Amino acid sequence: MDINMPELLGAADELCIVLDNLLPAIEDAILGAYSKVPGAIRGAHVEIDRRSGHMSVLAPEVDEDDQPTGEYFDDTPDDFGRIAQATARSVIVQRIQDRRDFEVLGAFKDKSGELIYGTVEQGHDPRIVHVRLDEEHEGVMLPHEQVPGERYRHGDRIRAYIVGVERTERGPRITLSRTHPNLVAGLFQREVPEIQQGLVKIKAIAREAGHRTKIAVAATREGINAKGACIGPMGARVRSVMAELGGEKIDIVDYSDD
């Protein structure tokens, strides 16, 4: 039988790898399919002609003592072409998916612990909130990462905290949170220049998501009012953070070692 070489070349181009690095994986997969065929001969191997795409299952010849002679014969099963072609396509699809997973993990592997902005999208499971981060990437908020009482409607723009990026059986997953205390810390960092400059530090956060957050702040330099910097002129900075959190109450206190 023949393997569709144009399809293989196209897959290799998409994967940005040379064809000779893709064919061995396909040969191994086809050999695995052959091994499940009744009467499959142990020690066989698969060869795909690099030019024509012709595929053969070559089984070892044995002598009268059942010892390999070093010669091989074609043992390609009848009507094996459909199985082999489907197996080859499966390998191609898996390699392409692996490459896409790698790209997602590579793009977000260093973003854990950051804030990100996205658009809520409708998902199959109403318990899980899907958030479109850009044209190619999507994050999810699992039920325990969602704030009780918050409603996430399709098309809403929300800010979330990236809890982690991992590979699962269903592909890469970017897990987001609206309940994490560091979401509050990140929002204050965006609003308070003194935190960005290192003049004020958030020393501790206690949060009951959706109800109240208490943060303890301290200045790193004499003459800096840490609490006042976080509150902002006329309370503008803390109000901005509260608005982002849906009106969650925020108490700011001066940190003490005692």
DRENKOLLUM-55832 format. One line per 10 residues: number of its first residue (from 0); their letters; for each residue x, y, z of N, C-alpha, C. Coordinates in Angstrom, 2 decimals, m for minus. Layout:
<volos>
NUM) a) X,Y,Z,X,Y,Z,X,Y,Z  ...
</volos>
This chain:
<volos>
0) mdinmpellg) 0.84,m1.19,0.00,0.00,0.00,0.00,0.88,1.23,0.00  0.31,2.37,m0.33,1.05,3.62,m0.39,0.53,4.60,0.66  1.48,5.30,1.28,1.15,6.37,2.21,1.06,7.67,1.41  0.13,8.53,1.80,m0.07,9.80,1.11,1.10,10.74,1.42  2.08,10.79,0.52,3.27,11.59,0.76,3.00,13.09,0.78  2.14,13.63,m0.11,1.83,15.07,0.00,1.28,15.44,1.38  0.45,14.55,1.95,m0.09,14.81,3.28,1.03,14.82,4.32  1.97,13.88,4.17,3.09,13.82,5.09,3.98,15.05,4.97  4.23,15.47,3.74,5.06,16.65,3.53,4.41,17.89,4.13  3.08,17.99,3.95,2.37,19.12,4.53,2.43,19.11,6.05
10) aadelcivld) 2.30,17.91,6.63,2.37,17.80,8.09,3.77,18.16,8.58  4.79,17.69,7.87,6.16,17.99,8.26,6.42,19.49,8.21  5.87,20.15,7.18,6.04,21.61,7.06,5.37,22.33,8.23  4.17,21.86,8.60,3.46,22.50,9.70,4.18,22.30,11.02  4.80,21.12,11.16,5.53,20.83,12.38,6.93,21.42,12.38  7.34,21.95,11.21,8.68,22.52,11.06,9.77,21.48,11.36  9.53,20.25,10.89,10.54,19.21,11.05,10.76,18.54,9.70  11.90,17.89,9.53,12.18,17.19,8.29,11.38,15.91,8.26  11.03,15.48,7.06,10.18,14.30,6.89,10.80,13.06,7.51  12.12,12.92,7.41,12.79,11.73,7.94,12.65,11.61,9.45
20) nllpaiedai) 12.30,12.69,10.13,12.08,12.62,11.57,10.63,12.25,11.91  9.73,12.38,10.93,8.33,12.04,11.15,8.02,10.60,10.76  8.67,10.12,9.69,8.38,8.78,9.18,8.65,7.67,10.20  9.76,7.71,10.96,9.97,6.62,11.93,8.83,6.47,12.93  8.25,7.59,13.36,7.13,7.51,14.30,5.92,6.85,13.65  5.70,7.15,12.36,4.59,6.53,11.63,4.85,5.04,11.44  6.10,4.68,11.10,6.44,3.26,10.92,6.24,2.50,12.22  6.63,3.08,13.35,6.45,2.41,14.64,4.97,2.23,14.96  4.16,3.25,14.64,2.73,3.16,14.93,2.06,2.10,14.05  2.45,2.04,12.78,1.89,1.03,11.88,2.31,m0.36,12.32
30) lgayskvpga) 3.56,m0.50,12.78,4.01,m1.79,13.29,3.18,m2.21,14.50  2.82,m1.25,15.34,1.96,m1.56,16.48,0.60,m2.07,16.03  0.06,m1.47,14.96,m1.22,m1.94,14.42,m1.07,m3.34,13.82  0.04,m3.59,13.13,0.29,m4.91,12.54,0.39,m5.99,13.61  1.01,m5.66,14.74,1.21,m6.66,15.80,m0.11,m7.16,16.38  m1.19,m6.41,16.17,m2.50,m6.82,16.68,m3.29,m7.64,15.66  m2.73,m7.77,14.46,m3.40,m8.57,13.41,m3.16,m10.05,13.70  m4.20,m10.90,13.61,m4.01,m12.34,13.84,m2.92,m12.90,12.91  m2.00,m13.66,13.46,m0.93,m14.25,12.66,0.27,m13.35,12.45  0.30,m12.20,13.14,1.45,m11.29,13.01,2.72,m12.01,13.43
40) irgahveidr) 3.79,m11.76,12.70,5.07,m12.44,12.95,5.96,m11.56,13.81  6.48,m12.17,14.87,7.36,m11.43,15.78,8.67,m11.07,15.08  9.16,m9.88,15.33,10.41,m9.45,14.74,10.24,m8.71,13.42  8.99,m8.52,13.00,8.74,m7.79,11.75,9.03,m6.31,11.94  9.21,m5.61,10.83,9.36,m4.16,10.89,8.68,m3.55,9.67  8.43,m2.25,9.76,7.72,m1.54,8.69,8.69,m0.62,7.98  8.60,m0.60,6.67,9.40,0.32,5.87,8.50,1.13,4.95  8.74,2.45,4.93,8.02,3.34,4.02,9.04,3.95,3.08  8.83,3.77,1.80,9.74,4.34,0.81,9.64,5.87,0.87  10.78,6.53,1.05,10.79,7.98,1.24,10.36,8.75,0.00
50) rsghmsvlap) 10.40,8.12,m1.15,10.01,8.82,m2.39,8.58,8.50,m2.79  8.28,7.22,m2.89,6.97,6.82,m3.41,5.90,6.76,m2.34  6.32,6.58,m1.07,5.35,6.41,0.00,4.86,4.98,0.13  5.44,4.05,m0.65,5.00,2.65,m0.57,5.39,2.06,0.78  4.42,1.41,1.44,4.63,0.86,2.76,4.59,m0.66,2.71  5.54,m1.29,3.40,5.58,m2.75,3.47,5.86,m3.19,4.89  5.23,m4.30,5.28,5.55,m4.96,6.53,6.47,m6.13,6.19  7.70,m6.05,6.65,8.70,m7.07,6.33,8.92,m7.96,7.54  8.67,m9.26,7.34,8.81,m10.23,8.42,10.06,m11.08,8.20  10.73,m11.52,9.26,11.97,m12.30,9.11,11.70,m13.74,8.66
60) evdeddqptg) 12.51,m14.20,7.74,12.46,m15.61,7.37,13.25,m16.42,8.39  12.82,m17.66,8.64,13.50,m18.53,9.59,13.83,m19.85,8.92  14.87,m20.51,9.47,15.25,m21.82,8.92,14.45,m22.91,9.60  14.81,m24.15,9.32,14.06,m25.27,9.87,14.20,m25.39,11.38  15.20,m24.70,11.95,15.35,m24.68,13.41,14.70,m23.45,14.02  13.90,m22.75,13.21,13.19,m21.55,13.65,14.14,m20.42,14.04  15.28,m20.36,13.37,16.25,m19.30,13.60,16.23,m18.33,12.43  16.32,m17.01,12.70,16.29,m16.02,11.60,17.44,m16.26,10.62  17.12,m16.11,9.35,18.15,m16.29,8.30,18.78,m14.97,7.89  18.20,m13.90,8.33,18.68,m12.59,7.91,17.95,m12.06,6.70
70) eyfddtpddf) 17.04,m12.85,6.14,16.23,m12.44,5.00,14.83,m12.08,5.48  14.18,m11.25,4.70,12.83,m10.81,5.06,11.89,m11.01,3.88  10.61,m11.19,4.18,9.59,m11.29,3.13,8.45,m10.34,3.46  7.71,m9.98,2.42,6.60,m9.04,2.58,5.42,m9.75,3.23  5.05,m9.30,4.42,3.92,m9.91,5.14,2.82,m8.89,5.39  2.72,m7.91,4.48,1.67,m6.91,4.62,0.31,m7.57,4.52  m0.53,m7.48,5.56,m1.84,m8.16,5.51,m2.73,m7.58,4.41  m3.60,m8.44,3.90,m4.60,m7.98,2.93,m5.51,m6.95,3.63  m5.91,m5.94,2.88,m6.80,m4.89,3.39,m6.20,m4.18,4.61  m4.85,m4.12,4.65,m4.18,m3.43,5.74,m4.00,m1.95,5.44
80) griaqatars) m4.22,m1.60,4.18,m3.98,m0.21,3.77,m4.81,0.79,4.53  m6.10,0.47,4.75,m6.98,1.41,5.45,m6.50,1.62,6.89  m6.11,0.54,7.55,m5.65,0.63,8.93,m4.35,1.44,9.01  m3.44,1.14,8.07,m2.14,1.84,8.08,m2.32,3.32,7.80  m3.20,3.66,6.86,m3.43,5.06,6.52,m4.04,5.81,7.71  m5.00,5.17,8.37,m5.61,5.79,9.54,m4.60,5.95,10.67  m3.72,4.97,10.81,m2.68,5.05,11.84,m1.73,6.20,11.55  m1.33,6.35,10.29,m0.44,7.44,9.90,m1.08,8.79,10.18  m2.36,8.91,9.85,m3.05,10.18,10.10,m3.12,10.47,11.60  m3.34,9.42,12.40,m3.41,9.59,13.84,m2.09,10.12,14.39
90) vivqriqdrr) m0.97,9.59,13.88,0.35,10.05,14.32,0.55,11.52,13.95  0.14,11.87,12.72,0.30,13.25,12.26,m0.51,14.20,13.13  m1.77,13.84,13.39,m2.63,14.69,14.21,m2.04,14.84,15.61  m1.53,13.73,16.17,m0.96,13.80,17.52,0.29,14.67,17.55  1.14,14.53,16.52,2.35,15.35,16.48,2.02,16.84,16.36  1.02,17.14,15.52,0.60,18.54,15.37,0.04,19.07,16.69  m0.77,18.24,17.37,m1.32,18.67,18.65,m0.23,18.85,19.69  0.75,17.94,19.68,1.88,18.07,20.61,2.63,19.37,20.38  2.79,19.73,19.09,3.50,20.95,18.76,2.72,22.18,19.25  1.41,22.15,19.05,0.59,23.27,19.50,0.58,23.37,21.03
100) dfevlgafkd) 0.54,22.21,21.68,0.60,22.21,23.14,1.92,22.83,23.60  3.00,22.44,22.94,4.31,22.95,23.30,4.37,24.47,23.13  3.73,24.97,22.07,3.73,26.42,21.83,2.97,27.16,22.92  1.81,26.58,23.34,1.04,27.22,24.41,1.83,27.22,25.71  2.40,26.05,26.05,3.17,25.96,27.29,4.37,26.89,27.25  4.99,27.01,26.08,6.14,27.89,25.96,5.76,29.36,26.10  4.58,29.73,25.57,4.16,31.13,25.61,3.76,31.56,27.02  3.28,30.62,27.83,2.74,31.00,29.14,3.49,30.41,30.32  4.55,29.63,30.05,5.23,28.95,31.16,5.82,29.94,32.17  6.18,31.13,31.72,6.78,32.12,32.63,5.77,33.14,33.14
110) ksgeliygtv) 4.49,32.94,32.83,3.47,33.92,33.21,2.69,33.53,34.46  2.98,32.37,35.04,2.30,32.00,36.28,2.58,33.06,37.34  1.54,33.46,38.05,1.69,34.49,39.06,1.46,35.89,38.54  1.06,36.03,37.27,0.80,37.35,36.70,m0.70,37.58,36.55  m1.07,38.84,36.38,m2.45,39.18,36.06,m2.60,39.21,34.54  m3.80,38.87,34.09,m4.04,38.88,32.66,m5.48,39.32,32.41  m5.70,39.93,31.27,m7.01,40.44,30.90,m7.57,39.53,29.81  m8.87,39.22,29.86,m9.44,38.37,28.84,m10.94,38.57,28.71  m11.53,37.85,27.76,m12.95,37.97,27.47,m13.64,36.63,27.76  m14.72,36.68,28.51,m15.45,35.46,28.86,m16.12,34.90,27.62
120) eqghdprivh) m15.99,33.57,27.45,m16.63,32.87,26.34,m17.51,31.75,26.88  m18.51,31.39,26.08,m19.42,30.31,26.47,m18.72,28.97,26.32  m18.81,28.13,27.33,m18.22,26.80,27.28,m19.29,25.72,27.37  m18.87,24.47,27.19,m19.81,23.35,27.25,m20.27,23.09,28.69  m19.38,23.26,29.64,m19.69,23.01,31.04,m19.95,24.35,31.73  m21.19,24.61,32.15,m21.51,25.92,32.77,m20.77,26.17,34.07  m20.20,25.13,34.68,m19.48,25.30,35.94,m18.09,25.89,35.73  m17.58,25.77,34.51,m16.23,26.24,34.20,m16.32,27.48,33.33  m15.60,28.52,33.71,m15.59,29.78,32.95,m14.41,29.75,31.99  m14.68,29.93,30.71,m13.64,29.99,29.70,m13.34,31.46,29.40
130) vrldeehegv) m12.06,31.78,29.34,m11.64,33.16,29.11,m10.69,33.21,27.93  m11.10,33.94,26.89,m10.25,34.12,25.71,m9.18,35.15,26.03  m7.91,34.71,25.97,m6.80,35.59,26.32,m6.25,36.34,25.12  m6.21,35.67,23.97,m5.83,36.30,22.72,m6.39,35.43,21.60  m5.94,35.64,20.37,m6.52,34.91,19.24,m6.27,33.41,19.33  m5.20,32.99,19.98,m4.84,31.58,19.99,m4.98,30.89,21.34  m5.06,31.65,22.42,m4.98,31.04,23.74,m6.23,31.31,24.58  m6.57,30.30,25.39,m7.74,30.38,26.24,m7.38,29.87,27.63  m7.92,30.53,28.64,m7.74,30.08,30.02,m9.06,29.61,30.59  m8.98,28.89,31.71,m10.21,28.41,32.35,m10.18,28.77,33.83
140) mlpheqvpge) m11.37,29.06,34.36,m11.54,29.26,35.79,m12.41,28.13,36.32  m11.83,27.28,37.12,m12.56,26.18,37.72,m13.47,26.71,38.83  m14.46,25.94,39.24,m15.44,26.46,40.21,m14.82,27.06,41.48  m13.78,26.42,42.03,m13.20,26.93,43.28,m12.36,28.18,43.08  m12.12,28.56,41.81,m11.38,29.79,41.53,m12.31,30.95,41.20  m13.61,30.71,41.26,m14.60,31.74,40.96,m15.15,32.36,42.24  m15.39,33.65,42.19,m15.87,34.37,43.37,m17.37,34.12,43.55  m17.80,33.66,44.72,m19.24,33.47,44.95,m20.00,34.77,44.71  m21.05,34.67,43.94,m21.87,35.85,43.67,m21.49,36.58,42.40  m20.27,36.38,41.90,m19.89,37.03,40.63,m20.55,36.29,39.47
150) ryrhgdrira) m20.95,37.03,38.47,m21.55,36.45,37.27,m20.62,36.71,36.09  m20.29,35.66,35.38,m19.37,35.78,34.25,m20.17,35.53,32.97  m20.54,36.62,32.31,m21.37,36.53,31.12,m20.52,36.57,29.85  m21.01,35.91,28.82,m20.31,35.89,27.55,m20.04,37.31,27.06  m18.79,37.59,26.74,m18.41,38.91,26.26,m17.87,39.83,27.32  m18.03,39.46,28.60,m17.50,40.29,29.68,m15.97,40.32,29.63  m15.40,41.49,29.90,m13.94,41.61,30.01,m13.58,41.54,31.48  m12.73,40.60,31.85,m12.35,40.44,33.25,m10.83,40.33,33.38  m10.36,40.65,34.56,m8.96,40.48,34.88,m8.85,39.30,35.85  m7.85,38.45,35.64,m7.69,37.27,36.48,m6.22,37.02,36.76
160) yivgverter) m5.98,36.16,37.74,m4.63,35.79,38.16,m4.30,34.43,37.57  m3.12,34.30,36.95,m2.71,33.02,36.37,m2.15,32.13,37.48  m2.92,31.11,37.83,m2.51,30.20,38.90,m1.42,29.25,38.42  m1.57,28.74,37.20,m0.58,27.81,36.69,m0.83,27.44,35.25  0.19,26.87,34.62,0.11,26.39,33.24,0.62,24.96,33.25  m0.21,24.03,32.79,0.17,22.63,32.83,m0.38,21.88,31.63  0.20,20.72,31.37,m0.28,19.87,30.29,m1.15,18.78,30.87  m2.36,18.62,30.31,m3.28,17.60,30.77,m3.56,16.62,29.64  m4.38,15.62,29.91,m4.73,14.64,28.88,m5.46,15.30,27.72  m6.10,16.42,27.99,m6.84,17.13,26.94,m6.05,18.28,26.33
170) gpritlsrth) m4.77,18.36,26.68,m3.94,19.41,26.13,m3.51,20.39,27.21  m2.89,21.50,26.80,m2.42,22.46,27.80,m3.58,23.19,28.46  m3.40,23.50,29.73,m4.46,24.22,30.45,m3.84,25.40,31.20  m4.40,26.58,30.95,m4.01,27.80,31.65,m5.10,28.05,32.69  m4.76,27.84,33.95,m5.74,27.96,35.02,m5.73,29.39,35.59  m6.90,29.99,35.63,m7.05,31.37,36.10,m7.82,31.39,37.42  m7.67,32.49,38.15,m8.38,32.63,39.43,m8.84,34.06,39.64  m10.04,34.16,40.22,m10.52,35.46,40.70,m10.58,35.49,42.22  m10.22,34.37,42.85,m10.28,34.30,44.31,m8.92,34.40,44.97  m7.85,34.25,44.22,m6.51,34.20,44.79,m6.14,35.55,45.44
180) pnlvaglfqr) m5.55,35.52,46.63,m5.13,36.78,47.27,m4.17,37.59,46.41  m3.36,36.91,45.62,m2.39,37.65,44.79,m3.05,38.44,43.67  m4.32,38.16,43.38,m5.05,39.01,42.45,m5.15,40.41,43.03  m5.45,40.49,44.31,m5.54,41.79,44.99,m4.18,42.47,44.99  m3.14,41.70,45.31,m1.79,42.28,45.33,m1.41,42.83,43.97  m1.74,42.08,42.92,m1.42,42.53,41.57,m2.17,43.78,41.18  m3.42,43.88,41.60,m4.21,45.07,41.29,m3.65,46.30,41.99  m3.25,46.15,43.24,m2.64,47.28,43.95,m1.31,47.67,43.31  m0.56,46.69,42.85,0.71,47.01,42.21,0.49,47.83,40.95  m0.59,47.56,40.23,m0.89,48.32,39.01,m1.32,49.75,39.34
190) evpeiqqglv) m1.98,49.92,40.48,m2.56,51.22,40.83,m1.62,52.11,41.64  m0.67,51.52,42.35,0.15,52.28,43.30,1.59,52.37,42.81  2.02,53.54,42.33,3.40,53.69,41.85,4.44,53.35,42.91  4.13,53.66,44.17,5.09,53.40,45.25,5.38,51.91,45.40  4.38,51.05,45.10,4.62,49.60,45.13,5.50,49.20,43.95  5.23,49.76,42.77,6.04,49.47,41.59,7.50,49.87,41.80  7.70,50.97,42.52,9.06,51.48,42.76,9.75,50.81,43.95  9.03,49.95,44.66,9.62,49.28,45.81,9.63,50.10,47.07  8.95,51.25,47.07,8.91,52.11,48.27,7.89,51.60,49.29  6.91,50.84,48.80,5.88,50.26,49.66,5.78,48.78,49.33
200) kikaiareag) 5.66,47.96,50.35,5.50,46.52,50.16,4.24,46.02,50.85  3.56,45.09,50.17,2.43,44.40,50.80,3.02,43.23,51.57  2.88,43.27,52.89,3.52,42.27,53.74,2.63,41.05,53.97  1.32,41.24,53.93,0.41,40.11,54.18,m0.96,40.45,53.62  m1.68,39.39,53.21,m3.04,39.55,52.69,m3.91,38.44,53.28  m5.08,38.83,53.75,m6.10,37.86,54.15,m7.35,38.19,53.34  m7.92,37.19,52.68,m9.03,37.48,51.78,m10.15,36.47,51.91  m11.35,36.98,51.98,m12.55,36.18,51.81,m13.18,36.69,50.52  m12.88,36.00,49.43,m13.22,36.49,48.09,m14.70,36.81,47.97  m14.97,38.00,47.45,m16.34,38.45,47.26,m16.90,39.23,48.44
210) hrtkiavaat) m16.20,39.20,49.59,m16.69,39.89,50.78,m15.70,40.94,51.29  m14.54,40.48,51.73,m13.63,41.43,52.36,m12.19,40.96,52.20  m11.29,41.92,52.05,m9.85,41.66,52.03,m9.17,42.62,52.99  m8.19,42.09,53.70,m7.39,42.95,54.58,m5.94,42.80,54.15  m5.28,43.94,53.91,m3.87,43.90,53.53,m3.05,44.72,54.52  m1.87,44.20,54.82,m0.94,44.91,55.70,0.21,45.42,54.85  0.50,46.72,54.94,1.52,47.33,54.09,2.57,48.01,54.94  3.77,48.14,54.39,4.86,48.79,55.11,5.72,49.56,54.12  6.29,50.67,54.59,7.19,51.48,53.76,8.60,50.94,53.89  9.37,51.05,52.84,10.77,50.63,52.86,11.71,51.82,53.03
220) reginakgac) 11.13,53.02,53.12,11.95,54.23,53.26,11.25,55.20,54.21  12.04,55.89,55.00,11.50,56.88,55.93,10.74,57.97,55.15  9.65,58.42,55.74,8.88,59.51,55.15,7.80,59.07,54.19  7.70,57.75,53.93,6.67,57.24,53.02,5.49,56.74,53.85  4.31,57.22,53.51,3.08,56.76,54.17,2.52,55.60,53.36  2.82,54.37,53.78,2.43,53.19,53.01,0.92,53.07,52.89  0.23,53.24,53.98,m1.23,53.12,53.96,m1.85,54.20,53.08  m1.38,55.43,53.22,m1.91,56.52,52.41,m1.64,56.33,50.93  m0.46,55.77,50.59,m0.13,55.53,49.18,m1.10,54.54,48.56  m1.49,53.52,49.31,m2.40,52.51,48.78,m3.84,53.03,48.69
230) igpmgarvrs) m4.19,53.91,49.62,m5.54,54.49,49.56,m5.63,55.47,48.39  m4.59,56.29,48.23,m4.55,57.22,47.11,m5.30,58.51,47.39  m5.11,59.52,46.52,m5.80,60.80,46.68,m7.32,60.62,46.67  m7.96,61.08,47.71,m9.43,60.96,47.83,m9.89,59.50,47.73  m9.00,58.57,48.06,m9.37,57.15,48.03,m9.46,56.55,46.64  m8.88,57.25,45.64,m9.05,56.83,44.24,m8.43,55.45,43.96  m7.25,55.20,44.53,m6.56,53.95,44.20,m7.28,52.73,44.77  m7.65,52.81,46.03,m8.33,51.66,46.62,m9.71,51.47,46.00  m10.37,52.55,45.63,m11.68,52.42,44.98,m11.55,51.73,43.63  m10.48,52.03,42.92,m10.27,51.39,41.62,m10.11,49.88,41.78
240) vmaelggeki) m9.36,49.46,42.81,m9.18,48.03,43.07,m10.51,47.40,43.48  m11.26,48.09,44.33,m12.55,47.56,44.77,m13.51,47.39,43.60  m13.49,48.36,42.67,m14.36,48.27,41.50,m14.00,47.05,40.65  m12.69,46.79,40.51,m12.25,45.62,39.73,m12.70,44.32,40.39  m12.85,44.36,41.72,m13.26,43.16,42.47,m14.77,43.14,42.74  m15.50,43.94,42.01,m16.96,43.92,42.14,m17.47,44.51,43.43  m16.74,45.47,44.00,m17.21,46.13,45.21,m16.76,45.46,46.50  m15.85,44.50,46.40,m15.34,43.82,47.59,m14.70,44.84,48.55  m15.02,44.76,49.83,m14.48,45.70,50.81,m13.00,45.41,51.05  m12.22,46.46,51.20,m10.77,46.31,51.42,m10.35,47.15,52.60
250) divdysdd) m9.73,46.53,53.57,m9.16,47.23,54.72,m7.65,47.26,54.55  m7.06,48.42,54.70,m5.60,48.58,54.59,m5.07,48.98,55.96  m4.13,48.19,56.46,m3.56,48.48,57.79,m2.05,48.55,57.69  m1.45,49.29,58.64,0.01,49.35,58.71,0.54,48.05,59.30  1.54,47.51,58.65,2.13,46.25,59.11,2.96,46.46,60.38  2.87,45.47,61.27,3.68,45.50,62.49,4.27,44.13,62.71  5.53,44.09,63.14,6.17,42.82,63.46,5.53,42.14,64.65  4.84,42.90,65.46,4.20,42.37,66.67,2.81,41.88,66.27
</volos>
